[in-house]
Amino acid sequence: MIIRNRYLLFIDALFIIVSVCAALAIRFETLAIGPYLLRVWFAIPLLVAIRLPLFYLFGLYRRVWRYASVNELLSVVMAVFLSSVLLTFFIFVLAFPLGIVKWFPRSLIVIDFLLSIPLSGGVRFSLRLLSTRRIGGRAGELKRPGEIQKRVLIAGAGDAGAIIVREVRENPGLGILPVGFIDDDKRKLGMRIHGVKVLGTREDIPDLITQEEIDEIIIAMPTAPGKKIREITSICEKASVPVRTVPGLYELIDGRLSFSQIREVQLEDLLRREPVTIDMDQISGYLSGQVVLVTGAGGSIGSELCRQVAPFSPEQLLLLGKGENSIFNVQLELSSSFPELNLVPIIADIQDRLKMQRIVAQHKPGIVFHSAAHKHVTLMEQNPDEAVMNNILGTQSVAEAAAQHGVQKFVLISTDKAVRPTSVMGACKRVAEMLMQDMALHNSTSFVSVRFGNVLGSRGSVVPIFRWQISSGGPLTITDPHVARYFMTIPEAVQLVIQAAFLGERGSILVLDMGDPVRIADLAQDLVELSGLKLGEDIDLLFIGLRAGEKLCEELFSPNEEVTKTRHASIFMVKPQQIDHDKLHTDIEDLERLAQQADMAGIKRKLQEIVPQYRPAD
Protein backbone atom coordinates (compact mmCIF):
# COMPACT_ATOMS: atom_id res chain seq x y z
CA MET A 1 0.00 0.00 0.00
CA ILE A 2 2.99 2.37 0.42
CA ILE A 3 3.85 2.16 -3.30
CA ARG A 4 0.21 2.65 -4.22
CA ASN A 5 -0.04 5.78 -2.09
CA ARG A 6 3.09 7.18 -3.76
CA TYR A 7 1.37 6.69 -7.08
CA LEU A 8 -1.66 8.51 -5.68
CA LEU A 9 0.54 11.52 -4.92
CA PHE A 10 1.58 11.80 -8.58
CA ILE A 11 -1.96 11.08 -9.78
CA ASP A 12 -3.30 13.89 -7.57
CA ALA A 13 -0.73 16.31 -8.99
CA LEU A 14 -1.76 15.28 -12.51
CA PHE A 15 -5.44 15.69 -11.67
CA ILE A 16 -4.81 19.26 -10.49
CA ILE A 17 -3.51 20.11 -13.96
CA VAL A 18 -6.43 18.24 -15.58
CA SER A 19 -8.97 19.91 -13.29
CA VAL A 20 -7.71 23.48 -13.95
CA CYS A 21 -7.62 22.88 -17.71
CA ALA A 22 -11.08 21.31 -17.71
CA ALA A 23 -12.42 24.17 -15.57
CA LEU A 24 -11.11 26.68 -18.13
CA ALA A 25 -12.71 24.70 -20.98
CA ILE A 26 -16.05 24.63 -19.16
CA ARG A 27 -15.87 28.30 -18.11
CA PHE A 28 -15.12 29.62 -21.61
CA GLU A 29 -16.92 26.84 -23.52
CA THR A 30 -13.93 26.08 -25.73
CA LEU A 31 -11.12 23.57 -25.98
CA ALA A 32 -8.76 26.33 -27.15
CA ILE A 33 -7.72 27.24 -23.62
CA GLY A 34 -4.10 28.18 -24.38
CA PRO A 35 -4.51 31.97 -24.03
CA TYR A 36 -6.49 31.60 -20.81
CA LEU A 37 -4.06 29.06 -19.36
CA LEU A 38 -1.15 31.48 -19.91
CA ARG A 39 -2.93 34.03 -17.70
CA VAL A 40 -3.80 31.66 -14.83
CA TRP A 41 -0.93 29.14 -15.03
CA PHE A 42 0.32 30.12 -11.56
CA ALA A 43 -2.84 28.55 -10.06
CA ILE A 44 -1.52 25.06 -10.89
CA PRO A 45 1.71 25.11 -8.80
CA LEU A 46 -0.14 27.06 -6.10
CA LEU A 47 -2.85 24.38 -5.93
CA VAL A 48 -0.20 21.65 -5.87
CA ALA A 49 1.55 23.41 -2.98
CA ILE A 50 -1.74 23.77 -1.08
CA ARG A 51 -3.78 20.68 -1.95
CA LEU A 52 -1.19 17.88 -1.69
CA PRO A 53 -0.06 18.81 1.88
CA LEU A 54 -3.74 19.05 2.89
CA PHE A 55 -4.38 15.60 1.40
CA TYR A 56 -1.50 14.35 3.55
CA LEU A 57 -2.82 16.09 6.69
CA PHE A 58 -6.26 14.55 6.12
CA GLY A 59 -4.63 11.11 5.92
CA LEU A 60 -5.41 10.49 2.25
CA TYR A 61 -1.99 8.89 1.71
CA ARG A 62 -2.17 6.72 4.82
CA ARG A 63 -5.38 4.77 4.22
CA VAL A 64 -6.13 1.28 2.98
CA TRP A 65 -8.59 2.22 0.26
CA ARG A 66 -10.09 -1.27 -0.15
CA TYR A 67 -11.91 -0.47 3.14
CA ALA A 68 -12.96 3.05 2.13
CA SER A 69 -16.30 4.29 3.46
CA VAL A 70 -18.28 7.51 3.89
CA ASN A 71 -15.67 8.83 6.35
CA GLU A 72 -12.99 8.63 3.68
CA LEU A 73 -15.24 10.41 1.18
CA LEU A 74 -15.83 13.22 3.68
CA SER A 75 -12.05 13.54 4.15
CA VAL A 76 -11.60 14.00 0.39
CA VAL A 77 -14.38 16.62 0.25
CA MET A 78 -13.02 18.55 3.24
CA ALA A 79 -9.44 18.54 1.90
CA VAL A 80 -10.53 19.76 -1.55
CA PHE A 81 -12.85 22.38 -0.04
CA LEU A 82 -10.19 23.75 2.29
CA SER A 83 -7.63 23.91 -0.52
CA SER A 84 -10.14 25.88 -2.65
CA VAL A 85 -10.73 28.29 0.24
CA LEU A 86 -6.97 28.82 0.69
CA LEU A 87 -6.52 29.34 -3.07
CA THR A 88 -9.26 31.99 -2.98
CA PHE A 89 -7.52 33.69 -0.05
CA PHE A 90 -4.09 33.78 -1.72
CA ILE A 91 -5.42 35.10 -5.04
CA PHE A 92 -8.17 37.53 -4.06
CA VAL A 93 -7.02 38.68 -0.60
CA LEU A 94 -3.25 38.74 -1.08
CA ALA A 95 -2.32 38.72 -4.78
CA PHE A 96 -4.98 41.09 -6.15
CA PRO A 97 -4.38 44.00 -3.70
CA LEU A 98 -0.62 43.74 -4.33
CA GLY A 99 -1.12 43.82 -8.09
CA ILE A 100 0.55 40.42 -8.55
CA VAL A 101 -2.59 39.06 -10.22
CA LYS A 102 -4.76 41.28 -12.42
CA TRP A 103 -7.21 38.74 -13.87
CA PHE A 104 -8.65 35.51 -12.52
CA PRO A 105 -12.20 34.15 -13.04
CA ARG A 106 -13.86 33.49 -9.70
CA SER A 107 -15.98 30.71 -11.20
CA LEU A 108 -12.78 28.85 -12.05
CA ILE A 109 -12.26 27.98 -8.37
CA VAL A 110 -15.84 26.71 -8.00
CA ILE A 111 -15.62 24.56 -11.16
CA ASP A 112 -12.23 23.19 -10.07
CA PHE A 113 -13.73 22.25 -6.68
CA LEU A 114 -16.63 20.40 -8.33
CA LEU A 115 -14.28 18.54 -10.68
CA SER A 116 -11.59 17.70 -8.11
CA ILE A 117 -13.91 15.73 -5.81
CA PRO A 118 -14.89 13.08 -8.42
CA LEU A 119 -11.32 13.00 -9.76
CA SER A 120 -9.50 12.63 -6.42
CA GLY A 121 -12.24 10.59 -4.78
CA GLY A 122 -12.96 8.49 -7.86
CA VAL A 123 -9.45 7.11 -8.21
CA ARG A 124 -9.44 6.11 -4.53
CA PHE A 125 -12.85 4.49 -4.48
CA SER A 126 -12.01 2.65 -7.70
CA LEU A 127 -9.34 0.85 -5.64
CA ARG A 128 -12.05 -0.33 -3.29
CA LEU A 129 -14.28 -1.33 -6.22
CA LEU A 130 -11.50 -3.35 -7.86
CA SER A 131 -10.60 -4.95 -4.54
CA THR A 132 -14.24 -5.81 -3.81
CA ARG A 133 -14.75 -7.33 -7.24
CA ARG A 134 -11.57 -9.34 -6.92
CA ILE A 135 -12.54 -10.63 -3.46
CA GLY A 136 -16.14 -11.15 -4.50
CA GLY A 137 -14.95 -13.14 -7.45
CA ARG A 138 -12.95 -15.43 -5.25
CA ALA A 139 -15.84 -15.87 -2.84
CA GLY A 140 -18.20 -16.75 -5.66
CA GLU A 141 -15.98 -19.39 -7.21
CA LEU A 142 -17.05 -23.00 -7.23
CA LYS A 143 -15.96 -24.93 -4.18
CA ARG A 144 -12.70 -26.71 -4.46
CA PRO A 145 -12.64 -30.35 -3.34
CA GLY A 146 -12.78 -30.45 0.44
CA GLU A 147 -13.69 -26.72 0.71
CA ILE A 148 -16.83 -26.03 2.76
CA GLN A 149 -18.99 -22.92 2.55
CA LYS A 150 -21.65 -22.53 5.19
CA ARG A 151 -24.84 -21.08 3.71
CA VAL A 152 -26.00 -18.32 6.04
CA LEU A 153 -29.20 -16.29 6.27
CA ILE A 154 -28.79 -12.93 8.01
CA ALA A 155 -31.65 -11.61 10.11
CA GLY A 156 -31.50 -7.84 9.95
CA ALA A 157 -30.82 -5.82 6.80
CA GLY A 158 -29.36 -2.85 8.65
CA ASP A 159 -25.91 -1.53 9.45
CA ALA A 160 -24.87 -4.61 11.45
CA GLY A 161 -26.00 -6.97 8.68
CA ALA A 162 -24.12 -4.93 6.07
CA ILE A 163 -20.94 -5.05 8.17
CA ILE A 164 -21.19 -8.84 8.42
CA VAL A 165 -21.67 -9.31 4.67
CA ARG A 166 -18.80 -6.96 3.84
CA GLU A 167 -16.42 -8.66 6.26
CA VAL A 168 -17.41 -12.14 5.07
CA ARG A 169 -16.82 -11.18 1.44
CA GLU A 170 -13.47 -9.63 2.25
CA ASN A 171 -12.43 -12.77 4.16
CA PRO A 172 -13.37 -15.82 2.06
CA GLY A 173 -11.30 -17.99 4.39
CA LEU A 174 -14.17 -17.79 6.88
CA GLY A 175 -16.05 -20.29 4.73
CA ILE A 176 -19.30 -18.30 5.00
CA LEU A 177 -21.63 -17.69 2.07
CA PRO A 178 -24.28 -15.01 2.81
CA VAL A 179 -27.32 -16.27 0.88
CA GLY A 180 -29.73 -13.47 1.78
CA PHE A 181 -31.26 -11.17 4.37
CA ILE A 182 -34.57 -11.29 6.16
CA ASP A 183 -36.03 -8.08 7.58
CA ASP A 184 -39.45 -7.12 8.93
CA ASP A 185 -39.33 -3.81 7.04
CA LYS A 186 -41.22 -4.83 3.90
CA ARG A 187 -39.91 -1.76 2.06
CA LYS A 188 -36.54 -3.51 1.92
CA LEU A 189 -37.87 -6.65 0.22
CA GLY A 190 -36.02 -7.33 -3.02
CA MET A 191 -33.33 -4.74 -2.28
CA ARG A 192 -29.65 -5.70 -2.25
CA ILE A 193 -26.97 -4.85 0.29
CA HIS A 194 -23.43 -5.50 -0.92
CA GLY A 195 -25.00 -7.69 -3.59
CA VAL A 196 -27.00 -9.81 -1.12
CA LYS A 197 -30.79 -9.74 -1.57
CA VAL A 198 -33.44 -9.21 1.11
CA LEU A 199 -35.46 -12.40 0.64
CA GLY A 200 -38.31 -12.01 3.10
CA THR A 201 -39.49 -11.28 6.63
CA ARG A 202 -39.35 -13.20 9.89
CA GLU A 203 -42.38 -15.28 8.90
CA ASP A 204 -40.52 -16.50 5.79
CA ILE A 205 -37.64 -18.06 7.73
CA PRO A 206 -38.95 -21.68 7.74
CA ASP A 207 -39.55 -21.66 3.96
CA LEU A 208 -36.24 -19.95 3.20
CA ILE A 209 -34.34 -22.48 5.32
CA THR A 210 -35.68 -25.25 3.06
CA GLN A 211 -35.54 -23.41 -0.26
CA GLU A 212 -32.04 -21.97 0.17
CA GLU A 213 -30.59 -24.94 2.09
CA ILE A 214 -29.59 -22.69 4.99
CA ASP A 215 -26.98 -24.04 7.39
CA GLU A 216 -27.12 -21.24 9.95
CA ILE A 217 -28.90 -17.99 10.78
CA ILE A 218 -27.06 -14.95 12.15
CA ILE A 219 -29.15 -12.37 13.99
CA ALA A 220 -27.64 -8.97 13.15
CA MET A 221 -29.85 -6.71 15.27
CA PRO A 222 -27.86 -5.25 18.18
CA THR A 223 -30.67 -2.85 19.13
CA ALA A 224 -33.57 -5.31 18.82
CA PRO A 225 -35.60 -6.05 21.98
CA GLY A 226 -35.39 -9.49 23.57
CA LYS A 227 -38.88 -10.41 22.36
CA LYS A 228 -37.79 -10.30 18.72
CA ILE A 229 -34.59 -12.26 19.44
CA ARG A 230 -36.67 -14.84 21.30
CA GLU A 231 -39.10 -15.25 18.38
CA ILE A 232 -36.35 -15.71 15.78
CA THR A 233 -34.49 -18.13 18.04
CA SER A 234 -37.68 -20.15 18.55
CA ILE A 235 -38.30 -20.37 14.79
CA CYS A 236 -34.73 -21.58 14.21
CA GLU A 237 -34.96 -24.16 16.98
CA LYS A 238 -38.11 -25.63 15.45
CA ALA A 239 -36.33 -25.87 12.10
CA SER A 240 -33.26 -27.44 13.76
CA VAL A 241 -30.99 -24.73 12.33
CA PRO A 242 -28.20 -23.24 14.51
CA VAL A 243 -28.57 -19.57 15.31
CA ARG A 244 -25.95 -17.04 16.37
CA THR A 245 -26.15 -13.34 17.08
CA VAL A 246 -24.15 -10.15 17.22
CA PRO A 247 -23.68 -8.62 20.69
CA GLY A 248 -26.31 -6.29 22.05
CA LEU A 249 -25.74 -2.54 21.93
CA TYR A 250 -24.62 -2.48 25.57
CA GLU A 251 -21.81 -4.92 24.87
CA LEU A 252 -20.48 -2.71 22.06
CA ILE A 253 -18.93 -0.08 24.29
CA ASP A 254 -16.98 1.51 21.44
CA GLY A 255 -19.85 1.03 18.99
CA ARG A 256 -17.78 -1.15 16.64
CA LEU A 257 -18.79 -4.57 15.37
CA SER A 258 -16.80 -7.32 13.68
CA PHE A 259 -17.52 -10.85 12.55
CA SER A 260 -15.34 -12.23 15.34
CA GLN A 261 -17.87 -10.95 17.90
CA ILE A 262 -20.68 -13.14 16.59
CA ARG A 263 -21.57 -15.68 19.24
CA GLU A 264 -24.21 -18.14 20.39
CA VAL A 265 -27.50 -16.65 21.55
CA GLN A 266 -27.37 -16.08 25.30
CA LEU A 267 -29.92 -15.40 27.98
CA GLU A 268 -29.02 -11.69 27.93
CA ASP A 269 -30.17 -11.53 24.31
CA LEU A 270 -33.61 -12.94 25.14
CA LEU A 271 -34.13 -10.36 27.91
CA ARG A 272 -32.73 -7.47 25.86
CA ARG A 273 -34.81 -4.32 26.15
CA GLU A 274 -35.08 -1.25 23.99
CA PRO A 275 -31.68 0.48 23.94
CA VAL A 276 -31.21 3.38 26.33
CA THR A 277 -29.59 6.57 25.07
CA ILE A 278 -26.56 7.69 27.03
CA ASP A 279 -25.31 11.28 26.86
CA MET A 280 -21.65 10.62 26.09
CA ASP A 281 -20.76 14.33 26.12
CA GLN A 282 -22.03 14.73 29.68
CA ILE A 283 -20.20 11.63 30.86
CA SER A 284 -16.99 12.65 29.14
CA GLY A 285 -17.25 16.10 30.70
CA TYR A 286 -17.10 14.84 34.27
CA LEU A 287 -14.84 11.78 33.82
CA SER A 288 -12.19 12.99 31.39
CA GLY A 289 -9.02 14.11 33.17
CA GLN A 290 -10.32 13.04 36.60
CA VAL A 291 -8.76 10.69 39.13
CA VAL A 292 -11.43 8.01 39.55
CA LEU A 293 -11.53 5.50 42.41
CA VAL A 294 -13.58 2.31 42.03
CA THR A 295 -13.96 0.18 45.14
CA GLY A 296 -14.79 -3.47 44.64
CA ALA A 297 -13.04 -3.12 41.27
CA GLY A 298 -12.60 -6.89 40.93
CA GLY A 299 -16.32 -7.66 41.23
CA SER A 300 -18.94 -7.92 38.50
CA ILE A 301 -20.18 -4.33 38.75
CA GLY A 302 -16.86 -2.82 39.81
CA SER A 303 -14.88 -4.34 36.96
CA GLU A 304 -17.49 -3.23 34.42
CA LEU A 305 -17.36 0.27 35.89
CA CYS A 306 -13.61 0.26 35.24
CA ARG A 307 -14.12 -0.93 31.65
CA GLN A 308 -16.61 1.81 30.92
CA VAL A 309 -14.75 4.61 32.70
CA ALA A 310 -11.47 3.77 30.91
CA PRO A 311 -12.48 5.01 27.40
CA PHE A 312 -13.16 8.50 28.79
CA SER A 313 -9.45 9.03 29.48
CA PRO A 314 -9.38 9.65 33.23
CA GLU A 315 -6.11 11.04 34.52
CA GLN A 316 -5.81 8.01 36.77
CA LEU A 317 -8.00 4.98 37.50
CA LEU A 318 -7.63 3.46 40.97
CA LEU A 319 -8.63 -0.22 41.16
CA LEU A 320 -9.33 -0.98 44.80
CA GLY A 321 -10.28 -4.43 46.00
CA LYS A 322 -9.61 -7.00 48.67
CA GLY A 323 -9.02 -9.97 46.35
CA GLU A 324 -5.61 -9.80 44.69
CA ASN A 325 -6.45 -12.22 41.86
CA SER A 326 -9.53 -10.33 40.68
CA ILE A 327 -7.72 -6.97 40.80
CA PHE A 328 -4.78 -8.46 38.89
CA ASN A 329 -7.13 -9.79 36.19
CA VAL A 330 -8.89 -6.44 35.76
CA GLN A 331 -5.58 -4.59 35.61
CA LEU A 332 -4.27 -7.04 33.01
CA GLU A 333 -7.39 -6.64 30.85
CA LEU A 334 -7.43 -2.84 31.02
CA SER A 335 -3.69 -2.55 30.41
CA SER A 336 -4.12 -4.53 27.21
CA SER A 337 -7.15 -2.55 25.99
CA PHE A 338 -5.94 0.89 27.16
CA PRO A 339 -2.12 0.82 27.22
CA GLU A 340 -1.82 4.58 27.87
CA LEU A 341 -4.23 4.57 30.83
CA ASN A 342 -2.65 5.27 34.22
CA LEU A 343 -3.88 2.32 36.32
CA VAL A 344 -3.17 1.96 40.04
CA PRO A 345 -4.09 -1.42 41.58
CA ILE A 346 -4.74 -1.15 45.33
CA ILE A 347 -5.24 -4.17 47.58
CA ALA A 348 -7.12 -2.98 50.63
CA ASP A 349 -10.06 -3.70 52.91
CA ILE A 350 -12.62 -0.88 52.98
CA GLN A 351 -13.11 -1.53 56.71
CA ASP A 352 -9.55 -0.31 57.34
CA ARG A 353 -10.27 3.36 58.10
CA LEU A 354 -6.65 4.48 58.36
CA LYS A 355 -5.74 2.92 55.03
CA MET A 356 -8.79 4.45 53.32
CA GLN A 357 -7.75 7.87 54.63
CA ARG A 358 -4.19 7.32 53.40
CA ILE A 359 -5.29 6.13 49.93
CA VAL A 360 -7.67 9.04 49.33
CA ALA A 361 -5.19 11.58 50.74
CA GLN A 362 -2.40 10.26 48.51
CA HIS A 363 -4.27 9.96 45.21
CA LYS A 364 -6.91 12.69 45.68
CA PRO A 365 -9.67 11.17 43.52
CA GLY A 366 -12.32 13.51 42.17
CA ILE A 367 -14.94 10.78 41.81
CA VAL A 368 -15.51 7.61 43.84
CA PHE A 369 -17.71 4.74 42.67
CA HIS A 370 -18.30 2.65 45.78
CA SER A 371 -19.17 -0.82 44.54
CA ALA A 372 -17.52 -2.90 47.27
CA ALA A 373 -20.14 -4.77 49.28
CA HIS A 374 -21.33 -8.19 50.40
CA LYS A 375 -24.35 -8.88 48.18
CA HIS A 376 -25.31 -12.51 48.82
CA VAL A 377 -28.63 -12.46 50.71
CA THR A 378 -28.53 -15.95 52.21
CA LEU A 379 -24.90 -15.75 53.34
CA MET A 380 -25.48 -12.38 55.00
CA GLU A 381 -28.46 -13.81 56.87
CA GLN A 382 -26.01 -16.29 58.37
CA ASN A 383 -23.30 -13.66 58.91
CA PRO A 384 -25.05 -10.39 59.86
CA ASP A 385 -21.97 -9.14 61.72
CA GLU A 386 -19.95 -9.19 58.50
CA ALA A 387 -22.80 -7.49 56.60
CA VAL A 388 -22.74 -4.65 59.13
CA MET A 389 -18.95 -4.32 59.16
CA ASN A 390 -18.59 -4.31 55.38
CA ASN A 391 -21.78 -2.81 53.95
CA ILE A 392 -22.29 -0.11 56.59
CA LEU A 393 -19.00 0.56 58.37
CA GLY A 394 -16.92 -0.09 55.26
CA THR A 395 -19.09 2.38 53.33
CA GLN A 396 -18.76 4.90 56.16
CA SER A 397 -14.98 4.45 56.14
CA VAL A 398 -14.62 5.24 52.42
CA ALA A 399 -17.22 8.03 52.55
CA GLU A 400 -15.55 9.83 55.46
CA ALA A 401 -12.19 9.68 53.71
CA ALA A 402 -13.81 11.11 50.58
CA ALA A 403 -15.43 13.95 52.54
CA GLN A 404 -12.28 14.81 54.47
CA HIS A 405 -10.08 15.03 51.37
CA GLY A 406 -12.37 16.97 49.04
CA VAL A 407 -13.73 14.31 46.68
CA GLN A 408 -16.23 15.99 44.34
CA LYS A 409 -18.71 13.12 43.93
CA PHE A 410 -19.26 9.88 45.80
CA VAL A 411 -21.57 7.29 44.19
CA LEU A 412 -22.88 4.41 46.29
CA ILE A 413 -24.03 1.32 44.37
CA SER A 414 -27.21 0.26 46.16
CA THR A 415 -29.89 -2.37 45.50
CA ASP A 416 -33.65 -2.83 45.26
CA LYS A 417 -33.32 -5.09 48.31
CA ALA A 418 -32.94 -1.89 50.37
CA VAL A 419 -36.63 -1.14 49.73
CA ARG A 420 -38.82 -2.49 52.56
CA PRO A 421 -36.06 -5.01 53.28
CA THR A 422 -36.65 -8.54 54.54
CA SER A 423 -32.95 -9.41 54.64
CA VAL A 424 -29.94 -8.27 56.64
CA MET A 425 -28.16 -7.41 53.40
CA GLY A 426 -31.05 -5.22 52.25
CA ALA A 427 -31.37 -3.51 55.64
CA CYS A 428 -27.64 -2.76 55.72
CA LYS A 429 -27.84 -1.27 52.24
CA ARG A 430 -30.74 0.93 53.35
CA VAL A 431 -28.63 2.19 56.28
CA ALA A 432 -25.85 2.94 53.78
CA GLU A 433 -28.34 4.97 51.68
CA MET A 434 -29.35 6.90 54.80
CA LEU A 435 -25.68 7.54 55.55
CA MET A 436 -25.25 9.04 52.06
CA GLN A 437 -28.23 11.32 52.58
CA ASP A 438 -26.90 12.50 55.92
CA MET A 439 -23.32 13.06 54.76
CA ALA A 440 -24.52 15.09 51.77
CA LEU A 441 -26.00 17.63 54.23
CA HIS A 442 -22.79 18.10 56.22
CA ASN A 443 -20.00 17.97 53.61
CA SER A 444 -18.97 19.63 50.37
CA THR A 445 -18.74 16.24 48.65
CA SER A 446 -21.83 15.35 46.61
CA PHE A 447 -23.03 11.99 47.93
CA VAL A 448 -25.59 10.06 45.84
CA SER A 449 -26.86 6.48 45.74
CA VAL A 450 -27.84 4.49 42.65
CA ARG A 451 -30.39 1.75 43.25
CA PHE A 452 -31.14 -1.09 40.83
CA GLY A 453 -32.12 -4.76 40.77
CA ASN A 454 -30.35 -7.95 39.77
CA VAL A 455 -27.77 -8.00 37.01
CA LEU A 456 -27.45 -11.02 34.75
CA GLY A 457 -24.28 -13.00 35.17
CA SER A 458 -23.01 -11.31 38.32
CA ARG A 459 -21.23 -13.46 40.86
CA GLY A 460 -23.68 -15.36 43.06
CA SER A 461 -26.67 -14.55 40.83
CA VAL A 462 -29.11 -17.21 39.75
CA VAL A 463 -27.91 -17.47 36.13
CA PRO A 464 -24.41 -18.89 36.83
CA ILE A 465 -26.01 -21.28 39.33
CA PHE A 466 -28.52 -22.47 36.73
CA ARG A 467 -25.75 -22.97 34.17
CA TRP A 468 -23.77 -25.07 36.64
CA GLN A 469 -26.86 -27.13 37.47
CA ILE A 470 -27.58 -27.70 33.77
CA SER A 471 -24.00 -28.85 33.15
CA SER A 472 -24.39 -31.23 36.11
CA GLY A 473 -27.60 -32.73 34.71
CA GLY A 474 -29.98 -30.87 37.03
CA PRO A 475 -32.34 -30.37 38.61
CA LEU A 476 -32.63 -26.58 38.49
CA THR A 477 -33.59 -25.40 41.98
CA ILE A 478 -36.05 -22.50 42.28
CA THR A 479 -37.39 -21.13 45.54
CA ASP A 480 -41.00 -20.59 44.41
CA PRO A 481 -42.97 -20.91 41.13
CA HIS A 482 -44.04 -17.25 41.39
CA VAL A 483 -40.79 -15.64 42.50
CA ALA A 484 -39.81 -12.76 40.18
CA ARG A 485 -36.90 -10.35 39.96
CA TYR A 486 -35.91 -7.22 38.07
CA PHE A 487 -33.05 -7.99 35.70
CA MET A 488 -30.63 -5.89 33.69
CA THR A 489 -27.38 -6.73 31.90
CA ILE A 490 -24.19 -5.66 33.63
CA PRO A 491 -23.05 -3.27 30.84
CA GLU A 492 -26.50 -1.66 30.66
CA ALA A 493 -26.69 -1.18 34.43
CA VAL A 494 -23.21 0.34 34.61
CA GLN A 495 -23.85 2.75 31.72
CA LEU A 496 -26.90 4.01 33.56
CA VAL A 497 -24.98 4.21 36.85
CA ILE A 498 -22.39 6.46 35.21
CA GLN A 499 -25.13 8.60 33.66
CA ALA A 500 -27.05 8.73 36.94
CA ALA A 501 -23.96 9.90 38.79
CA PHE A 502 -24.01 13.05 36.66
CA LEU A 503 -27.74 13.68 37.17
CA GLY A 504 -28.00 13.08 40.90
CA GLU A 505 -28.63 15.90 43.35
CA ARG A 506 -26.75 15.89 46.64
CA GLY A 507 -28.18 13.20 48.93
CA SER A 508 -30.57 11.82 46.30
CA ILE A 509 -31.17 8.20 45.40
CA LEU A 510 -31.17 7.53 41.67
CA VAL A 511 -33.28 4.55 40.63
CA LEU A 512 -32.78 2.81 37.29
CA ASP A 513 -35.80 1.80 35.22
CA MET A 514 -35.52 -2.00 35.35
CA GLY A 515 -38.44 -2.73 33.05
CA ASP A 516 -40.84 -5.50 34.04
CA PRO A 517 -39.91 -8.19 36.57
CA VAL A 518 -39.04 -11.61 35.16
CA ARG A 519 -40.25 -14.90 36.64
CA ILE A 520 -37.28 -17.02 37.68
CA ALA A 521 -39.07 -20.13 36.38
CA ASP A 522 -39.26 -18.54 32.90
CA LEU A 523 -35.59 -17.67 33.15
CA ALA A 524 -34.74 -21.27 33.94
CA GLN A 525 -36.79 -22.53 30.98
CA ASP A 526 -35.00 -20.15 28.60
CA LEU A 527 -31.61 -21.34 29.79
CA VAL A 528 -32.59 -24.98 29.39
CA GLU A 529 -33.80 -24.38 25.82
CA LEU A 530 -30.66 -22.39 24.92
CA SER A 531 -28.67 -25.40 26.10
CA GLY A 532 -30.49 -27.57 23.54
CA LEU A 533 -32.44 -29.47 26.20
CA LYS A 534 -36.13 -29.92 26.93
CA LEU A 535 -37.60 -29.05 30.31
CA GLY A 536 -39.32 -32.05 31.90
CA GLU A 537 -37.58 -34.51 29.57
CA ASP A 538 -33.85 -33.84 29.78
CA ILE A 539 -33.85 -31.81 32.96
CA ASP A 540 -36.33 -30.94 35.73
CA LEU A 541 -37.20 -27.98 37.93
CA LEU A 542 -37.25 -28.41 41.72
CA PHE A 543 -39.07 -25.87 43.91
CA ILE A 544 -37.41 -25.65 47.34
CA GLY A 545 -39.27 -22.74 49.01
CA LEU A 546 -38.17 -19.21 49.85
CA ARG A 547 -34.98 -19.00 51.88
CA ALA A 548 -34.38 -16.72 54.86
CA GLY A 549 -34.36 -13.05 53.85
CA GLU A 550 -35.81 -13.60 50.37
CA LYS A 551 -38.89 -11.87 48.96
CA LEU A 552 -41.34 -13.21 46.43
CA CYS A 553 -41.05 -9.95 44.45
CA GLU A 554 -38.71 -7.00 44.81
CA GLU A 555 -39.60 -3.27 44.72
CA LEU A 556 -37.72 -0.23 43.48
CA PHE A 557 -39.41 2.44 45.61
CA SER A 558 -40.79 2.64 49.14
CA PRO A 559 -44.34 4.02 49.54
CA ASN A 560 -43.04 6.97 51.60
CA GLU A 561 -40.43 8.02 49.04
CA GLU A 562 -41.04 11.06 46.83
CA VAL A 563 -40.08 10.07 43.30
CA THR A 564 -39.46 12.54 40.47
CA LYS A 565 -38.30 12.22 36.89
CA THR A 566 -34.84 13.27 35.75
CA ARG A 567 -33.71 14.49 32.33
CA HIS A 568 -33.08 10.85 31.46
CA ALA A 569 -36.16 8.74 30.71
CA SER A 570 -34.65 5.62 32.32
CA ILE A 571 -33.48 7.23 35.56
CA PHE A 572 -35.73 8.36 38.41
CA MET A 573 -34.77 10.31 41.51
CA VAL A 574 -35.89 9.81 45.09
CA LYS A 575 -35.69 13.17 46.81
CA PRO A 576 -33.38 13.42 49.84
CA GLN A 577 -35.01 12.83 53.20
CA GLN A 578 -34.16 14.54 56.45
CA ILE A 579 -31.96 12.32 58.60
CA ASP A 580 -31.35 12.73 62.34
CA HIS A 581 -27.57 13.04 62.17
CA ASP A 582 -26.75 12.35 65.82
CA LYS A 583 -29.13 9.40 66.12
CA LEU A 584 -27.92 7.78 62.90
CA HIS A 585 -24.25 7.91 63.95
CA THR A 586 -25.09 6.67 67.44
CA ASP A 587 -27.04 3.79 65.88
CA ILE A 588 -24.11 2.90 63.62
CA GLU A 589 -21.78 2.90 66.64
CA ASP A 590 -24.22 0.53 68.36
CA LEU A 591 -24.23 -1.75 65.28
CA GLU A 592 -20.43 -1.80 65.27
CA ARG A 593 -20.37 -2.81 68.95
CA LEU A 594 -22.98 -5.55 68.38
CA ALA A 595 -21.04 -6.86 65.37
CA GLN A 596 -17.79 -6.97 67.34
CA GLN A 597 -19.63 -8.90 70.06
CA ALA A 598 -21.12 -11.26 67.40
CA ASP A 599 -24.61 -10.52 68.78
CA MET A 600 -26.55 -11.65 65.70
CA ALA A 601 -30.02 -11.27 67.22
CA GLY A 602 -29.07 -7.85 68.59
CA ILE A 603 -27.89 -6.74 65.14
CA LYS A 604 -31.26 -7.61 63.61
CA ARG A 605 -33.15 -5.81 66.37
CA LYS A 606 -31.00 -2.71 65.93
CA LEU A 607 -31.41 -2.77 62.15
CA GLN A 608 -35.19 -2.94 62.64
CA GLU A 609 -35.00 0.08 64.95
CA ILE A 610 -33.00 2.09 62.37
CA VAL A 611 -35.07 0.89 59.37
CA PRO A 612 -38.66 0.50 60.64
CA GLN A 613 -39.75 -1.05 57.33
CA TYR A 614 -37.27 -3.91 57.82
CA ARG A 615 -39.17 -7.13 58.48
CA PRO A 616 -36.78 -9.98 59.32
CA ALA A 617 -37.82 -13.42 58.14
CA ASP A 618 -37.38 -14.94 61.62
FENQUI-V695298 format. One line per field, one symbol per residue. psi: psi as a letter, one per 20 degrees, with the letter a starting at -180 (. if undefined). A space follows every 50 residues. Layout:
psi: ???
//
This chain:
psi: hgghhghhghgggghgggggghgghggjlqimjghhhhijhhhghghghg gghhhghjjijkqoiikqahghghggggggghhhghggghghhggghijh pipophhhggggghhhghgghghgihgggggghgghghhiqqprpipppp opppoolbggghgggghghimiihkpoohrqqpioiiipirqokipqoha ahiiggghgggjlphqppommijqrhggggggggghhhjkpqprqqqrhi imhjiqqrhiiprqprhhhhjprpqpppnhggghhihpjqoppoqkiiag gghhgghhhgijlqhqoonprhohghggggggghhghmhipopopooqpi ingghgggghhgimqhpponipqpiogghhhimhghgghghfhgghgggh ggghkkpgppopoaqiiipmqjqgggghhhhhghhghghhijqhpopqqp prbqppiqpirhghgggghghjjarpppgqhjpqqpqqqgggghghghgh hhhpqpiropppojbqqpphhhgggghghhjjrpphghqrqopiqprpiq rgqrqhqqhjpoprqaiphjpqppqqqppogggghghhhgggghhhikng hhghghhhggnhipnqh.
//
